[in-house]
């Protein structure tokens, strides 16, 4: 279980690193042009990030709790 938790933490760090790198280099990757779709994409990315990190951090404990293994969760 501890090895799996470490992998989830490593996945969270990797995801955050990739997203922060994309945001820092966004103007080089996507160009300087700012359109009406930019805020929509940012909010979509924010929602996707919340779901992804929430799943990585809380997914396994929540599944254990629902399965009745409250002491392991």
BELSULLIN-V611901 format. One record per residue. PSI is psi in degrees with one decimal (NA if undefined). BURIAL is 1 if it has 16 or more other ideal C-beta (glycine too) atoms within 10 Angstrom, else 0. Layout:
[[PSI:BURIAL] [PSI:BURIAL]]
This chain:
[[-37.9:0] [-35.8:0] [-40.0:0] [-40.2:0] [-39.8:0] [-40.0:0] [-37.8:0] [-42.0:1] [-40.7:0] [-39.5:0] [-39.0:0] [-45.3:1] [-41.6:0] [-43.7:0] [-44.7:0] [-38.7:0] [-43.0:0] [-45.4:0] [-42.2:1] [-34.7:0] [-41.9:0] [-42.5:0] [-36.8:0] [-34.1:0] [22.5:0] [-39.7:0] [-32.3:0] [-34.3:0] [-47.6:0] [-10.7:0] [170.3:0] [-13.7:0] [127.3:0] [114.9:0] [179.9:0] [-19.6:0] [-14.7:0] [-50.8:0] [-31.8:0] [-46.0:0] [-36.9:0] [-44.3:0] [-35.9:0] [-43.0:0] [-40.1:0] [-45.0:0] [-44.4:0] [-39.9:0] [-41.4:0] [-42.2:0] [-43.7:0] [-51.4:1] [-37.8:0] [-40.6:0] [-39.9:0] [-38.0:1] [-43.4:0] [-6.0:0] [-55.6:0] [-47.0:1] [-37.0:0] [-40.9:0] [-39.8:0] [-40.4:0] [-43.7:0] [-34.8:0] [-0.4:0] [5.3:0] [65.0:0] [-33.7:0] [-31.7:0] [-32.2:0] [NA:0]]
